[in-house]
Amino acid sequence: MAKKAENSTAGSIKIQYYRSMIGYAKKQKEIVKSLGITKLNQTVTRPDSPATRGIVAKVPHLLRIVSGE
């Protein structure tokens, strides 16, 4: 797989939980909780890595990347 041009190996990203997980599959709820998010509209900072971005990509209807730092 080709490497991306963006800076995805260093720094951190802010992830916001912006939509309720009520009515979604249990697996999707576990994904949100695995990031340490417990409340609606909560923002957490996580390392910017392909794994973290992949987690957010699994539930884009619940999580969004606010800004990169």
C-alpha positions in Angstrom: 0.0 0.0 0.0 1.3 3.4 -0.9 2.2 5.9 1.9 0.1 9.0 2.3 1.7 12.4 1.7 0.1 13.8 4.8 1.8 13.8 8.2 0.2 10.7 9.7 3.1 9.4 11.7 3.7 12.3 14.1 1.7 14.6 16.2 -1.8 14.2 17.6 -5.4 14.6 16.5 -8.5 15.7 18.3 -11.5 13.4 18.0 -15.0 14.6 18.8 -18.0 12.4 19.7 -20.8 14.3 18.1 -23.7 11.9 17.6 -25.4 9.6 20.0 -24.7 5.9 19.7 -28.2 4.9 20.8 -29.7 2.6 18.2 -26.3 1.5 16.7 -24.6 -1.9 16.9 -22.8 -2.9 20.1 -19.6 -3.2 18.1 -19.8 0.5 17.2 -20.4 1.5 20.8 -17.3 -0.5 21.8 -15.3 1.3 19.2 -16.3 4.7 20.7 -15.6 3.6 24.3 -12.2 2.1 23.3 -11.0 5.7 22.6 -11.9 6.7 26.1 -15.0 8.7 25.1 -17.9 8.6 27.5 -20.0 11.7 26.9 -21.6 13.3 23.9 -19.7 16.3 22.4 -16.6 15.1 24.3 -13.2 15.8 22.6 -10.2 13.6 23.2 -6.6 13.9 21.9 -5.0 10.8 20.5 -1.7 10.1 18.7 -2.1 10.6 14.9 -1.5 7.2 13.5 -3.0 5.1 10.7 -4.6 2.9 13.4 -6.3 5.8 15.1 -7.6 7.2 11.8 -8.8 3.7 11.0 -10.9 3.6 14.2 -12.5 6.9 13.3 -13.1 5.8 9.8 -15.1 2.8 11.1 -17.7 5.1 12.7 -17.7 8.4 10.8 -21.3 8.9 11.7 -20.4 9.1 15.4 -16.9 10.5 15.5 -15.1 13.3 13.6 -11.6 14.7 13.6 -11.8 18.3 14.8 -8.2 19.5 14.1 -4.7 18.1 13.8 -2.0 19.4 16.1 
